[in-house]
Amino acid sequence: MTQAALEAVKGEKSLVELARIYNVHPNTIGKLRASPVTKWKAELMGHARRT
């Protein structure tokens, strides 16, 4: 589920597309995407790609 939230943060696919891929409701991914832990992981991953 965390992977779906991280992909949602990237913004490359819509919540509906991700929900279909991960077989969950779009609201579930939206809630995870908004969590502080997910935001922290996404920021960390972004920094790692730039270095």
C-alpha positions, 0 to 999 in steps of 0.5 A, a space after each residue: 500500500 505504501 508503494 501506491 501512496 508513493 506513486 500517487 505523490 509522484 503524480 504520474 498516474 491518477 488515483 483511479 489508475 493506481 486504485 485499479 493497479 493495487 486493487 484498493 479504493 481511490 480514497 484509501 490511496 488519497 489518505 495515505 498520500 496525505 500522511 506525513 510519513 508518505 510525504 517524508 519518504 517521497 521527499 527523501 526519494 526525490 533527494 536521493 534521485 538528484 544526488 
